[in-house]
């Protein structure tokens, strides 16, 4: 089933133009009416809001094969609900909303697959909300890593997970609502405990066994999470 869906998607994508964007380019502004839909061929897109104090608050990230802005594409809103910006150099397929919807209407299995992916993404925002609502900086960070593992983790075996996003301290600060200086301190504590492993300009690796001990019963990362993460 998945192979058949991917084959149809690849055939559709092969007909689309590819556009290239450098890192840190804003593709859509909040409140802007999109002119095109985009599907990521390569790279990472972050989407975010800006607080009344002028601080960037990252909502989440889009990665390979994701399409955006999905609420506008599905005709549920007339404008972009947030900012979309390249977090890395990106190659994007570009299509019109009508062309993409026509493709979905003609291929119900692709439509179901796409809707399921977006339902799972929406459900995962519960973990983001749990992280943001924590009162202690350490708890915010631990719950944020739970969210990152569940959504962007590649399981390497022996309880070790690679977060498949090149995150800076500022990115994590924007995800958690904490100051970058606080993030640096709390990351060092987690590294000293053996929960995370990282070096400058490298991806974060997480020991999910150690992370589960800090999460408690409510947010434990399960075997099903590990199996789901293997799709990346």
C-alpha positions in Angstrom: 0.0 0.0 0.0 2.7 2.5 1.0 4.8 1.6 -2.0 1.9 2.2 -4.3 1.1 5.5 -2.7 4.7 6.6 -2.9 4.9 5.6 -6.6 1.9 7.7 -7.4 3.3 10.7 -5.5 6.7 10.3 -7.3 5.0 10.3 -10.7 3.1 13.4 -9.8 6.1 15.2 -8.4 8.1 14.4 -11.6 5.8 16.7 -13.5 6.4 19.7 -11.2 9.0 22.5 -11.4 11.6 22.6 -8.7 12.6 25.9 -7.1 15.7 26.4 -4.9 15.9 28.6 -1.8 18.8 29.5 0.4 18.7 29.1 4.2 16.7 31.8 6.1 14.5 32.9 3.3 10.9 33.7 4.3 8.5 31.9 1.8 5.2 33.0 3.4 4.4 35.7 5.8 1.6 35.4 8.4 -1.6 36.7 6.8 -0.3 36.5 3.3 -2.4 34.9 0.6 -0.3 32.0 -0.9 0.1 31.8 -4.6 1.4 28.2 -4.7 1.6 25.0 -2.7 5.1 23.6 -2.0 6.3 20.0 -1.4 9.7 19.6 0.1 12.2 17.7 -2.1 15.2 18.4 0.1 15.7 20.5 3.2 13.8 21.7 6.2 11.1 24.4 6.6 10.3 25.9 10.0 6.9 27.6 10.6 6.5 30.0 13.4 4.6 32.9 15.0 5.9 36.1 16.4 4.9 37.1 19.9 3.7 40.6 21.0 7.1 41.1 22.4 8.7 40.4 19.0 10.1 37.0 19.8 10.0 34.1 17.3 8.0 31.1 18.6 8.7 28.0 16.4 5.5 25.9 16.0 7.2 23.0 14.2 9.1 21.9 11.2 8.4 20.4 7.7 10.8 17.9 6.2 11.1 15.8 3.0 7.8 15.0 1.2 5.8 17.4 3.5 3.4 19.8 1.7 2.6 23.3 2.9 0.6 25.4 3.7 -1.9 22.6 4.2 -4.8 24.5 5.8 -4.8 26.9 2.8 -4.4 24.0 0.3 -7.5 22.3 1.7 -9.5 25.6 1.4 -10.1 25.9 5.2 -8.4 29.3 5.5 -7.8 32.1 3.0 -4.3 33.1 4.1 -1.2 31.7 5.7 -1.7 31.2 9.5 2.0 31.6 10.3 5.5 32.4 8.8 7.2 29.8 6.7 11.0 30.1 6.5 13.8 27.9 5.2 15.8 26.4 8.1 18.3 25.0 5.6 19.0 25.4 1.9 15.9 23.8 0.2 14.7 22.3 -3.0 10.9 22.6 -3.3 8.4 21.3 -5.8 5.9 24.0 -6.6 2.3 23.4 -7.7 -1.1 25.2 -7.7 -3.7 24.4 -5.1 -6.1 23.3 -7.8 -3.6 21.0 -9.5 -2.7 19.3 -6.2 -6.4 18.9 -5.1 -7.2 17.4 -8.5 -4.4 14.9 -7.9 -5.8 14.0 -4.5 -9.4 13.6 -5.8 -8.2 11.2 -8.5 -6.2 9.1 -6.0 -8.1 8.3 -2.8 -5.3 6.2 -1.4 -2.9 9.2 -1.6 -5.5 11.4 0.0 -6.0 9.0 2.9 -2.3 8.7 3.4 -1.8 12.5 3.4 -4.7 13.1 5.8 -3.4 10.4 8.1 0.0 12.1 8.2 -1.6 15.5 9.1 -3.8 13.9 11.8 -0.7 12.4 13.4 1.1 15.8 13.1 -1.8 17.5 14.8 -1.9 14.9 17.5 1.8 15.4 18.2 1.1 19.0 19.0 -0.2 17.8 22.3 3.4 17.0 23.2 4.4 20.5 22.2 1.7 22.0 24.3 2.7 19.8 27.3 6.3 21.0 26.9 5.3 24.7 26.7 3.0 24.5 29.8 5.7 23.1 32.1 6.8 25.6 34.7 10.4 24.5 35.1 13.0 25.0 32.3 14.3 21.5 32.7 10.8 20.0 32.3 10.2 22.1 29.2 13.3 20.9 27.6 12.8 17.2 28.5 9.2 17.3 27.1 10.4 19.1 24.0 12.9 16.3 23.3 10.1 13.8 23.7 8.2 15.7 21.0 11.3 15.8 18.8 12.0 12.1 19.2 8.4 11.1 18.4 8.3 13.3 15.3 11.8 13.6 13.9 13.7 10.7 15.5 15.7 8.0 13.6 16.2 5.0 15.9 19.7 3.7 15.7 19.3 0.8 18.1 20.3 0.3 21.8 17.9 3.0 22.9 19.7 5.6 20.8 17.8 8.1 18.6 19.1 10.7 16.2 17.0 13.9 15.9 16.9 14.4 12.2 17.0 18.2 12.4 20.0 20.5 12.6 18.9 22.5 15.6 20.7 25.4 17.1 20.4 26.6 20.7 18.2 29.4 19.4 15.9 27.0 17.5 15.4 25.0 20.8 14.8 28.3 22.7 12.2 29.3 20.1 10.5 25.9 20.5 10.4 26.1 24.3 9.9 29.8 24.9 13.1 29.9 26.9 16.2 32.2 26.6 19.1 30.8 24.6 21.4 31.2 27.6 19.0 29.0 29.7 18.9 26.4 26.9 22.7 26.2 26.9 22.7 25.5 30.7 19.9 22.9 30.6 21.4 21.1 27.6 24.7 20.8 29.4 22.9 19.2 32.4 21.2 16.7 30.1 24.5 15.9 28.5 26.2 15.4 31.8 23.4 12.9 32.8 23.9 11.0 29.5 20.4 11.8 28.2 21.6 13.6 25.1 24.9 13.6 23.1 25.9 16.4 20.8 28.9 18.3 19.4 29.0 21.7 17.7 27.4 21.5 14.2 26.2 17.9 14.7 22.7 16.4 15.2 21.4 15.6 18.6 21.4 12.0 19.8 19.1 11.0 22.6 19.2 8.0 24.9 15.4 7.2 25.1 15.9 5.0 28.1 17.4 7.8 30.1 14.8 10.3 28.7 11.9 8.0 29.8 13.2 8.1 33.3 12.8 11.8 33.3 9.5 11.9 31.5 7.5 9.8 34.0 4.4 7.8 32.9 2.6 10.4 30.9 5.1 10.8 28.0 7.1 7.6 27.9 8.4 6.9 24.4 7.2 3.4 23.4 8.2 0.7 20.9 5.4 1.9 18.6 7.0 5.4 18.5 10.3 3.7 17.6 8.8 1.8 14.8 7.0 4.9 13.4 10.2 6.9 13.5 11.9 4.4 11.2 10.0 5.9 8.2 12.5 8.8 8.0 
